[in-house]
Amino acid sequence: MEPVLSPETFGVTSDLGGVSVGAKVIATALILGGILLGRYLLILLVRRRAQILSDRQRRAILMIRNAASVALLAAIVIVWSNELEAFIFSIAAFIFAIVVASKEVIMCFSGGLVRSASGAFTVGDWIEVGPHSGEVVDITATVTQLQEFDRIDFEHTGKVITLPNSVFLNTPVVNHSFRKRYIFHEFVITAEPHPGTEELRATIEAALVEAVKPFEEVALRYRSMLEHRNGIAFPGGEPEVRVRTTDFAKFRYEARLFCPREQAGKMERAAMKAFLAFTDAQEWKFVGTQERN
C-alpha cells in the first residue's frame, strides 16, 4: 500500500495554532477598543455639558458601563473559548488557590449580584446600610458609593462613603427613597408638669394642622402614590400630638406629621411658637421662671 502524501511527508509543518492565536489577539484588541470607544461616546452623549448629573443621567451611565462590561466579557469568552477551556482544566488547583486567596473580591461580586437580583436600590436612592446612610451616587461590580446624609435631618454632610458590595450579603438595606421629598417627621417638646395639659396638647396640634395646610393636598396625593406603589397602607399623615411622661416626671409632647423634608424645621418652630404663646398667657409659671413684664 502506497503511503499517503501530505505536507508533513516532505517536512512541511503547519503553524495554524500560532496564526489562530495571533488573529485572536488582534480581534480581542479591536473588540476592546470598539467597546471602550462606544462606552466613552455614549457616556459623553448622556453627560453632555452638565456639571451636576441628575438621577436619570446617573442611571443611564450606570447602564452603559454595565452593558459595556457584559459585552466585553462575552466577547472574550467567545473569542478565547478553546484556550479558556484548556486553561481551566490544566490549572484547576491554581484556580482553587486563587479562589481561596481572593475570597473578599468574590464576596464583593456576589454581593453585587444579590443587589441586582433583589432590586433593593439603584442610583439616586437614599439607603441605610448598617451604621452608614446616604444617597447612592455610583455602583460598580465590587463597590457602592454613597453621598452621606444625616439620619435625623436627612441633610447631606458632604462625605462620600465607599462600601464593598460584600456587606449586602449579611447586612439589611433600608431604602429611604421616598424621604427625598416627604418624611414622617417626629419631634418632642419636653416641659415641667403644669395645669392645662390637654389644652396645651390641643393647641400645639391645632398649630401644626394650620401649618401643613399649604401642602396638605400634595402630601396626601404623594402618600397615596407611595401606598399604591408599595402595596401597603402608611400611617395617617395628619398632625398628631400625644402627651407622655418621662422617668424624671416631665411631660413629653410628642408630635408626628407627614410633611416635605425641607419643611420639617418650620413645623417644629410652629409647634414651639404655639407652646410658648400658650405658657406665656397662663397665670401659672414653670418652676424657676419669673413673670415677664
JOJOTA-V734245 format. One record per residue. RES is the residue in one letter. NEAR is the number of other C-alpha atoms within 8 Angstrom. Layout:
BEGIN
res=RES near=NEAR
res=RES near=NEAR
END
This chain:
BEGIN
res=M near=2
res=E near=3
res=P near=4
res=V near=4
res=L near=5
res=S near=6
res=P near=8
res=E near=7
res=T near=7
res=F near=6
res=G near=6
res=V near=7
res=T near=6
res=S near=4
res=D near=6
res=L near=6
res=G near=6
res=G near=7
res=V near=8
res=S near=8
res=V near=8
res=G near=8
res=A near=8
res=K near=10
res=V near=8
res=I near=8
res=A near=9
res=T near=11
res=A near=8
res=L near=8
res=I near=10
res=L near=9
res=G near=8
res=G near=8
res=I near=11
res=L near=9
res=L near=8
res=G near=8
res=R near=11
res=Y near=8
res=L near=8
res=L near=9
res=I near=10
res=L near=8
res=L near=7
res=V near=9
res=R near=9
res=R near=6
res=R near=4
res=A near=6
res=Q near=4
res=I near=4
res=L near=8
res=S near=6
res=D near=8
res=R near=6
res=Q near=10
res=R near=13
res=R near=11
res=A near=9
res=I near=10
res=L near=11
res=M near=8
res=I near=11
res=R near=9
res=N near=8
res=A near=8
res=A near=11
res=S near=8
res=V near=8
res=A near=9
res=L near=11
res=L near=8
res=A near=8
res=A near=10
res=I near=10
res=V near=9
res=I near=7
res=V near=9
res=W near=9
res=S near=9
res=N near=6
res=E near=7
res=L near=9
res=E near=8
res=A near=8
res=F near=8
res=I near=9
res=F near=7
res=S near=6
res=I near=8
res=A near=8
res=A near=6
res=F near=7
res=I near=9
res=F near=8
res=A near=8
res=I near=8
res=V near=9
res=V near=7
res=A near=6
res=S near=8
res=K near=8
res=E near=7
res=V near=8
res=I near=9
res=M near=11
res=C near=15
res=F near=12
res=S near=11
res=G near=14
res=G near=15
res=L near=8
res=V near=10
res=R near=11
res=S near=8
res=A near=6
res=S near=6
res=G near=7
res=A near=8
res=F near=8
res=T near=9
res=V near=13
res=G near=10
res=D near=11
res=W near=13
res=I near=14
res=E near=12
res=V near=10
res=G near=8
res=P near=5
res=H near=8
res=S near=14
res=G near=14
res=E near=13
res=V near=15
res=V near=11
res=D near=10
res=I near=11
res=T near=7
res=A near=8
res=T near=12
res=V near=12
res=T near=13
res=Q near=12
res=L near=14
res=Q near=14
res=E near=14
res=F near=12
res=D near=11
res=R near=7
res=I near=4
res=D near=5
res=F near=8
res=E near=7
res=H near=10
res=T near=8
res=G near=7
res=K near=7
res=V near=8
res=I near=10
res=T near=8
res=L near=9
res=P near=9
res=N near=16
res=S near=14
res=V near=10
res=F near=12
res=L near=10
res=N near=6
res=T near=8
res=P near=7
res=V near=10
res=V near=7
res=N near=10
res=H near=10
res=S near=8
res=F near=8
res=R near=9
res=K near=9
res=R near=8
res=Y near=11
res=I near=11
res=F near=9
res=H near=9
res=E near=8
res=F near=8
res=V near=8
res=I near=8
res=T near=8
res=A near=7
res=E near=9
res=P near=7
res=H near=6
res=P near=4
res=G near=6
res=T near=7
res=E near=6
res=E near=7
res=L near=10
res=R near=12
res=A near=9
res=T near=11
res=I near=13
res=E near=13
res=A near=8
res=A near=11
res=L near=12
res=V near=10
res=E near=7
res=A near=9
res=V near=10
res=K near=8
res=P near=6
res=F near=8
res=E near=8
res=E near=8
res=V near=7
res=A near=12
res=L near=9
res=R near=8
res=Y near=8
res=R near=10
res=S near=8
res=M near=8
res=L near=9
res=E near=11
res=H near=8
res=R near=6
res=N near=6
res=G near=6
res=I near=6
res=A near=5
res=F near=6
res=P near=4
res=G near=4
res=G near=9
res=E near=7
res=P near=11
res=E near=8
res=V near=12
res=R near=9
res=V near=9
res=R near=8
res=T near=9
res=T near=8
res=D near=5
res=F near=5
res=A near=8
res=K near=11
res=F near=12
res=R near=13
res=Y near=12
res=E near=12
res=A near=12
res=R near=11
res=L near=11
res=F near=12
res=C near=13
res=P near=10
res=R near=11
res=E near=6
res=Q near=8
res=A near=10
res=G near=7
res=K near=7
res=M near=11
res=E near=9
res=R near=8
res=A near=11
res=A near=12
res=M near=10
res=K near=8
res=A near=11
res=F near=11
res=L near=8
res=A near=8
res=F near=10
res=T near=8
res=D near=7
res=A near=6
res=Q near=7
res=E near=4
res=W near=4
res=K near=10
res=F near=7
res=V near=5
res=G near=4
res=T near=6
res=Q near=5
res=E near=5
res=R near=3
res=N near=2
END
